[in-house]
Amino acid sequence: LLADPRGFVVADTPPGASAALAALLPHAALVLAVLLADAGSTALLPDLDSGRFLGQGTLAGLRTPRIGVVLNQVDRGSALSVAAAEGVAGHLGRRLLGAVCRDEAMGEALAHQRPVGIHAPHSAAARDVEDLAAAVRREVAAPEPAAPVTLSWLRA
């Protein structure tokens, strides 16, 4: 899989340090950490900043050159979710690669075992996932981090 330089390998590992993460980390061009848009995730920001979320000791020292973050289940109707998303975005700057809104289409797609872009291609979640995929492609291809993500749509 790694022989084709145009190819992407996406590995979804359990949260936090794990044997799978330890095996994959040295080969990763980008580590994408997923946070919820809630108060609990804001408490994890120091672990993201220090690399502790990758593990202790040697593993934390072998950090990938780039760590990106995505906010998941952003609820535009919740003042707490919006405030958490804005706070995380302000703290992370360019490290925030995208945000995916809370959308019933995502749960329905998962229940049908189909990508949300196929199950509900016109949904807000499908657009967010498409935007996130484009940001990841740009980040992996770019020698420098992209411009910071703006969350102005949260106020819409």
Secondary structure, 3 states (H helix, E strand, C coil): CCCCCCCCCCCCCCCCCCHHHHHHHHHCCCEEEEEECCHHHHCCHHHHHHCHHHCCCHHHHCCCCCEEEEEEEECCCCHHHHHHHHHHHHHHHHHEEEEEECCHHHHHHHHCCCCHHHHCCCCHHHHHHHHHHHHHHHHHHCCCCCCCCCCHHHHC
